[in-house]
Amino acid sequence: MGKAVGRRGGSVSVGRRAGMVWLFILLLFGCAPKKEIRTIPYDPSQKIPYRAVGLASWYGPDFHGRRTANGEIYDMYAMTAAHRTLPFNVRVRVTNLENGKRAEFRINDRGPFVSGRIIDLSKSGAQALGFWAKGTARVEIEAIGFAGGQSPQREGIFSIQVGAFTDKENAERLQARLEKKHSPVRILPFETHSRKFYRVRLGNFRTEAEAQRYLENLPSGEFQGFVVRED
């Protein structure tokens, strides 16, 4: 048992053969190129004066692999986030005020579309901030820079979202009622892996402030809504 037959009929010792195998493994992994993890750089000088405190949530499997609002493919394991009005590629620092944990994210999507929440994080983001299992957390958001090489645009197209339905007829009924007083009113379909939504939005505003004033001046109790940037 002290010898082993070589590939060409010769013989090599078992110990020598084991040494050659280990040498091959070391050379293989030692020479393999290291995988480079690429991140989009950001310029801290291109900063938007934004700070907010509110409720954060996260979104995951039902959206994973679908396109985000800026055209990217959503990856719930990346450190990205959805915000209703901040320009795409703005970099934000989010602090969980309940446990002190902090992380940075790049805005590449729109949301959350639930009243009372101010940012939707990826699954990995919620795990980093320690509220993945809980689902939501009170956070502070601060804009710290802009990724992408262009200056962030404060102006854009803003609207007010006043409803979201899984039944298209319900969305159309609300649209018909609102069109008696407001213009334009439109329905925007949106699909996840499991459901299709019909979002009802009104208005066409050049700034977030203009849209917010319109919302605040509506008669009390007419409807509830929030401002959304259209990109």
N, C-alpha and C positions, 0 to 999 in steps of 0.2 A: 504493500500500500504506500510505499515511499516514492513511487514514480507515477507520472501521468503521461499518457500518450499525447504528443503534440499534433497539430493540424497536419503537418507534412510527414508523420510517421516517426519523428524523432521523439525524444523523451526529455522532460524538464521536471525538476523537483517541484513538489506541491508548494513549498514555501516560496520558491522563486516565482512560480506562477501567480500566487496571491499578491506578491509584491508588485508584479507588473500590472495586475488589475488595478490596484490602489493608485499606482503612478498614473495610469490612464485616466482614472476618475478625477484626480487632482488637476491634471492638465486640462481636462475637458471643462471643468467648472471654473478653473483659474483663468482660462483664456476666453470664456464666454463673455460677450459684452453685457454690461449691466443695463437693466431696463431703466430708461429715463422717464420719470413721472413729470409730465408737462403741466404747468399751470399758466393761466393767462396773467401776465404781469399787470400791475395797476400803478397809476401815477397818483401819489398822495396829494400832489398840488392841484389836481383836477378834482376838487372836493365840493360836494353839494352840502350846504348847511342843513342837515336833517338829523333830528333826534326825536324819538317817540317812545312812549311806554304803553304797553298793552299786552294783549293775549296772543301768544304764538301757538300754532298747531303744526302738524306735519302731514305730508302726503306721500304715499308709497306705491305698493304693488299695483293698484288699479290704474295708475298713470305711468308706471315704469315702462320705458320703451316707446312711449308716444311722444309726439312733438310738443315742445313747450311753445309759449307765445312768441318767442323770438326765433323759432325755427329749429332749435337744437332738439336732440333726442333726450328726453328726460331720463336721468340716471339717479335713482334714489340713493346710490352709494356715494355720489359726489357732494361736495359742500356748496350747494346752490340753494336758492330760495325764490319764492314767488312773493311779489309785492304789487299792490294795486296801482301805484302811481309813480314810483321811482323809475328812472330810465334804466334800460337794460345795461348790464355790465357795471353798474354801480356796486362797489364793494362795501359791505356793511359789517359792523361788529355787533354781535348779539350777545347780551348777557342775561343769563337766567337769574332773575332777582330772588328766586326761591332757594337757590343753592350756591350762587356766586360763580357758576361755570360760565365760560366765555368761549366763543368761536367766531371765525370770520366766514362770510358767504358772499357769493356773487349772484346778483339778481339776473335771472334769465327767464322768468315766467311771471304770469299774472295770477293774482289771488291774494289772500283767501277770499272766497265768495260766500262767506258766512259772517253775518253782522257780529260785531264785537271782537273780531280778531284782526290783527294788523300785519301778520306775516305768516307764510307757510314755509316751513323748512323741509329739506329732504330727510329721509329716514336716518341717514348717517348723522345729519345735523342734530336731529332730536336726540339721538343716542349720545352725541358728544356733549350736549347740554343737560343730559340726564332726565329727560321727560318723555322718552319714547314709550314707555309702558303706560304712563299717566295720560298721554295724549295732548295735553296743553300745559302751558306754563306762562307766568307773568314775566315779561322780558323788557329790556331796554334795547332799542336799536339806534345805532349811530352810523351815519355814512362816513367812511374813512378814505375813500379814493375812488378812482374810476379805471376800470380795466378795458382795454381795447384800442387805445391810441387816439381816440377822438374825444373832443370835449362833450360832456353830457349836455343834452338838450333839455332845457326846462320847459320850453313850449312843445306843444304836440296837439293831439286830439284827445279830448276827455269827454266822457259821458257819465250818466248816472244809471247804475244797475238797480232796477226796482223789483226784480223777481227772477226766479229760475225754476223751471218745471220739467218734469219727466213726461208730462202729457202736453203735446203740442197745442191741442185745442185750448187748454187753460192759458197758455202763453198768448195765443191769438186773441182770446177774450180780453185779457189785460191790455194788450196792444190797442185793441179797438176802443176801449174805454179811455186810455190815456191820450189817444190821438185827437180827442175832442178838445183838449186843452194844451197839448204839448206837441212839438214837432222838432226833429223827426223822432219817431219811435220805431225801433227795429227789433227783430228776433234773431239771435245768433246761436245756431246749433253748436253743441260741443259734445264729443264722445270720450268716454273712458273705455277700459276694457270690458266693463260690465253694464254700463248705462249710457243713455243719451239724454242730454239736458238741452232745454231751450231757454236761453237767457234773454230777458227783456231789458232793453236799455233805451234811454231817451237823451236827447240833446246832442249838441256838437259844439264843444267849447275849446277855445285855444289855450286856456291855462287851467290848472287845477283850482286856483283860487276862484276863477269865474264860475266853474262848475259847482264848487262848494257854496258860493253865494246863492246860486240858483236853488240848490237843494235846501239851504237854510231858510229861504224866503217862500218856500211852498207852504200852503195852508197846513196847519197842524193836523195830523191824523190822516192826510190824504194818502200817503203811502210812506213806507220806510225804504231807504236806499243808501247807496254809498258811491263815491266817485271812483271811476276806473279809467286808467289811461289806455287809449286805443293805439296799438302799435302795428 
